Amino acid sequence: MSKVAQQELKWVLAWAVVIVLLASVPYIWGLWVTPPGYTFLGLTHNIDDGAVYLSWMRQAADGRFFAGNLFTKDSHPARQFNVLFLAMGWLAAITRLPLIVVFHLFRVVLGIALILCIWRFSKLFLDDARERLLLVPLVGLSAGIGWLIPGAKMPTGSVDVWQPEAITFLSIYLNPLFLAGLLLMVGAFYWLELARRDGSTKYAAYAGLHLLVLGNVHTYDALTVACVWTAYLIVLHLRFPICDFRFTVRTIGLSALAAVIAAPSLAYQYWVYAIDPIFRARANTPIASPPIWSFFEGYGLVLAGAIAGAVMLLWKVESGKWKAKLLLVVWGIVGFAVPYLPIAQQRKLVMGLHIPLCILCAYALSRLIGRLPVSVQRAVVMAVLTVAAGANAQFLGSDMGLLACGETAPFYAPYMNGSELRAMRYLRERATDADSILAPPSFALFTPALAGTRVCYGHWSETPHYARRRSYWTSLGLPWVGPEYWLGVVRASGATYYVSEDRSFDPRSEIKSHFAKRFEDGDVRIYRVRPD
């Protein structure tokens, strides 16, 4: 590696570390503001989804290969596995580190790896090192203009203020699952493009292996890759139909090889979908995409720069120059279309779109300011980054403000007191796979991860009929509910353990014979529900 290349790598690595550190500030803040006697749970904005991921890690750490849905008491054929969470759970078991520590270790490492991977991928398209150096902070820090739009929020506002998977920085902030999916997507495109250029079977096999793992880790992203790559091949053939006909046929063959290698994981996911009604119900939870302008606003200046970059490419007359960057243009266009495919969880398909937009934007911005004085260039770049990073700063600031008040965006507490954690340890030691827990919402959400046992309700999409099953709990605190009805609700929930953190939720005196108190610490009491 030349000295110049080494300097570029050091620059990229330094920026990757800075980006990940900035994305970690809310967690450091959460530790700092946690009141005495409480323990920060280590999750912020997506605390509910994070609890699900920790439950999968918990099962892997306990030696289970297949992860069951612990957020429901309903029986189901647990045949789902995810190699990412298996690796995370196994590492926790080997090192004896807390699950949340391993979660953040993966988030940090995968976040740095993603920035390096995007930079390496961009070398296929950006010949000038200055363009690549501009790309790194742009892709790592930018978002859209949602912070400039009053009242922008889900489900129709600018996506950069509420949909983390749409933005690279927010993915680094929140979720190793998103990062693994992005890494595998970029890796698949990288090897597919090399296979197209070189006609290499080896590269096609590498792409297939990336897609094989992607189909298991984050299946939706495999659909995005398939749509983008298919459109790319069609556009290539239409743009260069004669001189490259043989080359196109060979590329189709190599792409088919990658698809064949990837097929087993996709087929397995479909099989699980077919046999497991709980998994199927979760996959069919409607998550519709917002109006298209919500995505346009969510990418803001980056989208404007990407359009400028695409227009510049259209003026290229040399076929080689044009073809070298065509994949970015196709990904940028198709990436806006796939979130509107007729599937239940539409908006998840936007993941990854930020990357080609940033590469095109860096390409355009570098050329637009390239002849300006260096000081002016730096001022322009700083201005663009400041505006483009505003939504991310607002996102983190909002979460940090909630943490300071002991709250999170999904309305769950970000920490637990000692009594709650000791109650979790009791359940972990005593509850079995046949048991299910009826508990307050925040306690129930984390029971699968911390105690490793099932709950009657816990998560809005993991628990079938969540609203009805959560109502089992809320109805128990109503003062006009009679004892017999109260007991009937507990029986209907199917709970074998009942957890109370409020005296108004304790079993009524008339029906206490149906409950055996097994644990009491502070405000937390655990009752064993006696069978009829």
KOLLOZA-537054 format. One record per residue (C-alpha): residue in three letters; x, y, z. Coordinates in steps of 0.25 Angstrom, whole numbers, plus 5000, padded with zeros to 4 digits. Layout:
BEGIN
ALAXYZ;...
This chain:
BEGIN
MET500050005000;SER500650144996;LYS500850255006;VAL499650335000;ALA498750215001;GLN499150195016;GLN498850335019;GLU497450325012;LEU497250195020;LYS497650265033;TRP496750385030;VAL495550295028;LEU495750215040;ALA495950335049;TRP494550385043;ALA493950255045;VAL494350255060;VAL493850405062;ILE492550365055;VAL492350245064;LEU492750325077;LEU491750435073;ALA490650335071;SER490950275085;VAL490750405093;PRO489350375097;TYR489750245103;ILE490850315111;TRP489850425115;GLY488850315119;LEU489850255129;TRP490150395134;VAL488750435137;THR488250305143;PRO487750335157;PRO488450265169;GLY487950125172;TYR487550105157;THR488250035146;PHE488250085132;LEU487749985122;GLY488650035111;LEU487550065101;THR486950195096;HIS486050225084;ASN485750085080;ILE485650025094;ASP484549925090;ASP485149865078;GLY486549865086;ALA485849775096;VAL485449675085;TYR486849665080;LEU487349645094;SER486349535096;TRP486949465084;MET488349485089;ARG487849425103;GLN487349305096;ALA488649285089;ALA489449305101;ASP488649205108;GLY489049105098;ARG487749105088;PHE488049105074;PHE486649135070;ALA486049265076;GLY484549255080;ASN483649375082;LEU483649405097;PHE482649515095;THR481449425095;LYS480949305102;ASP480449245089;SER481149115085;HIS481849115072;PRO482949035065;ALA484149115068;ARG485049095056;GLN485549235054;PHE487049265055;ASN487949385052;VAL489449365051;LEU489649515056;PHE488949495069;LEU489549355071;ALA490949415070;MET490549525080;GLY489949425089;TRP491049325088;LEU492049435091;ALA491249475103;ALA491249335108;ILE492749315106;THR493249445112;ARG492149455123;LEU491949605118;PRO490549665120;LEU489649645108;ILE489549805106;VAL491049815106;VAL491249715095;PHE490049785088;HIS490849915088;LEU492149855085;PHE491549795072;ARG490949935069;VAL492250005070;VAL493049905063;LEU492049885052;GLY491850035051;ILE493350065048;ALA493349945039;LEU492150005031;ILE492850135029;LEU494150065024;CYS493249975015;ILE492550095009;TRP493850165006;ARG494450034999;PHE493150014991;SER493250164986;LYS494650134980;LEU493850064969;PHE493250194965;LEU494050314971;ASP495450324964;ASP495850444972;ALA496250424986;ARG495750564990;GLU494350514986;ARG494450394995;LEU494950475006;LEU493750565005;LEU492850445004;VAL493250395018;PRO492750505027;LEU491550525017;VAL491050385018;GLY491450375033;LEU490750505038;SER489750545028;ALA488250535028;GLY487150625022;ILE486350755025;GLY485350695035;TRP485950785046;LEU485550905038;ILE484150865036;PRO483250895048;GLY482350785053;ALA483150675045;LYS482850545051;MET482350405048;PRO481650345040;THR481650455029;GLY482750555033;SER484150555028;VAL484750415030;ASP486050465036;VAL485350505049;TRP484650375051;GLN485150255043;PRO486550215047;GLU486850115036;ALA486750215026;ILE487950295031;THR489350235032;PHE489750315045;LEU488450275052;SER488650125048;ILE490050135055;TYR489350205067;LEU488350105069;ASN488449965063;PRO489549855060;LEU488449785052;PHE488349905042;LEU489849915042;ALA490049765038;GLY488949775028;LEU489649905021;LEU490949835022;LEU490449715015;MET489649795004;VAL490949885001;GLY491749755000;ALA490849684991;PHE490749804982;TYR492249814982;TRP492549674978;LEU491449674968;GLU491949794961;LEU493349734961;ALA492849604955;ARG492149694944;ARG493449764941;ASP494349644942;GLY493449534938;SER493949454950;THR493249334956;LYS493949354969;TYR493449494971;ALA492049444968;ALA492149334978;TYR492649444988;ALA491349524985;GLY490549404987;LEU491149375000;HIS490849515005;LEU489349505000;LEU489249365007;VAL489649425020;LEU488749555017;GLY487549465014;ASN487649405028;VAL488049535036;HIS487149635030;THR486349575019;TYR485649695014;ASP486949755009;ALA487149634999;LEU485949684992;THR486549824990;VAL487849764985;ALA487049674975;CYS486149794970;VAL487349884969;TRP488249784962;THR487249734952;ALA486849884948;TYR488349914946;LEU488549794937;ILE487349834929;VAL487849974928;LEU489249934924;HIS488649844912;LEU487749954907;ARG488850054908;PHE489949964901;PRO489149864894;ILE490049824883;CYS491549844887;ASP491349774900;PHE490349664897;ARG491249554901;PHE491749624913;THR490249644918;VAL489949504916;ARG491149464924;THR490749564935;ILE489349504935;GLY489949364937;LEU490849414949;SER489749484955;ALA488949354954;LEU490049284961;ALA490049384973;ALA488549364973;VAL488649214974;ILE489649224985;ALA488749314993;ALA487449234991;PRO487549145003;SER487449255013;LEU486249315006;ALA485549185004;TYR485749155019;GLN485149285023;TYR483949255014;TRP483849115021;VAL483849175035;TYR482849275030;ALA481949165025;ILE481949075037;ASP482049175048;PRO480749255050;ILE481349345061;PHE482549385051;ARG481549405040;ALA480749495048;ARG481949575052;ALA482449585037;ASN481049625033;THR480949745043;PRO480649865034;ILE481749965033;ALA481350055022;SER482350155015;PRO482050295016;PRO481750395004;ILE482950394995;TRP483250544999;SER483550495013;PHE484750415007;PHE485150534998;GLU485150625011;GLY485850515019;TYR487050525009;GLY486950675007;LEU488350735002;VAL488850595000;LEU487750564990;ALA487950704983;GLY489450674982;ALA489150534977;ILE488250584966;ALA489350684962;GLY490350564961;ALA489350484953;VAL489150594943;MET490650614942;LEU490850464939;LEU489750474928;TRP490650574920;LYS491750474920;VAL491950424906;GLU493050314908;SER492250184910;GLY493350134920;LYS493150264929;TRP491650254929;LYS491650104932;ALA492550114943;LYS491550194952;LEU490250154946;LEU489950054958;LEU489950174967;VAL488850244958;VAL488050124957;TRP488150094972;GLY487750234975;ILE486550224966;VAL486050084969;GLY486350114984;PHE485150214984;ALA484250114977;VAL484449984985;PRO483850034998;TYR482550044991;LEU482549894987;PRO481249824992;ILE481749755004;ALA481349785019;GLN482649845024;GLN482849945013;ARG483750055019;LYS484849955023;LEU485249945009;VAL485750085009;MET486950035016;GLY488250065009;LEU487750174999;HIS488550275007;ILE489850215002;PRO489750234987;LEU489150374989;CYS490350414998;ILE491350354987;LEU490650434976;CYS490650554985;ALA492050554988;TYR492350534973;ALA491550654970;LEU492050744981;SER493450714979;ARG493350764964;LEU492450884967;ILE493450944977;GLY494750884972;ARG495251014965;LEU494951104977;PRO496051144987;VAL496351044998;SER495751135009;VAL494451145001;GLN494350994998;ARG494550965013;ALA493451075017;VAL492451015007;VAL492750875012;MET492550915026;ALA491250985023;VAL490650865015;LEU491050775027;THR490450865037;VAL489150875030;ALA489150725026;ALA489450675040;GLY488450765047;ALA487350655047;ASN488350555054;ALA488750655064;GLN487250685067;PHE486950535068;LEU488050515078;GLY487650635086;SER486250595087;ASP486650455092;MET487550515102;GLY486550615107;LEU485550495109;LEU486650415117;ALA486850535126;CYS485350525130;GLY485450375131;GLU484650345118;THR484950295104;ALA484150315091;PRO483350185092;PHE482950235106;TYR483750125114;ALA484650155125;PRO486150145121;TYR486550085135;MET486149995146;ASN486349995161;GLY486949895169;SER485649825173;GLU485249805159;LEU486549745155;ARG486549655167;ALA485149615163;MET485649585149;ARG486749495155;TYR485749425163;LEU484949395150;ARG486149345143;GLU486449245154;ARG485049195156;ALA484249215144;THR484249105133;ASP483949095119;ALA482549055122;ASP482249185130;SER481749315125;ILE481849455132;LEU480749555134;ALA481449685138;PRO481449835136;PRO481849885122;SER483249925124;PHE483549805133;ALA482849715123;LEU483649775111;PHE484949735117;THR484649605124;PRO484949515112;ALA486349575111;LEU486649585126;ALA485949465131;GLY485949385118;THR484449345120;ARG483149365113;VAL482149485116;CYS480649495113;TYR480949625105;GLY482149705103;HIS482349765089;TRP481449835080;SER481749745068;GLU482449625074;THR481149595083;PRO479949555074;HIS478749635078;TYR479549725086;ALA478549835089;ARG477549725095;ARG478649655103;ARG479149785109;SER477749815113;TYR477849695122;TRP478849775130;THR478249915130;SER476849855134;LEU477349805146;GLY477649945152;LEU476249995150;PRO475550015164;TRP474249975160;VAL474649835155;GLY474049725164;PRO474949615170;GLU474349505162;TYR474549585149;TRP475949615153;LEU476249465155;GLY475649435142;VAL476449535134;VAL477749475140;ARG477249335137;ALA476949385123;SER478349435121;GLY478949295123;ALA479949355133;THR480649255143;TYR481349375150;TYR480749505153;VAL481649635156;SER481149755163;GLU481949885165;ASP480649965170;ARG479749925182;SER478549955174;PHE478949845165;ASP479149735176;PRO478149625176;ARG476849665184;SER476749605198;GLU475549525194;ILE476349445183;LYS477749435190;SER477549285192;HIS477749275177;PHE479149335178;ALA480349305185;LYS481349415188;ARG482749365184;PHE483549495184;GLU483549625190;ASP484549735190;GLY484249885191;ASP483049915182;VAL483149785174;ARG482349665177;ILE482349535170;TYR481149435171;ARG481049295166;VAL479649275160;ARG479049145166;PRO478349055156;ASP476849035158;
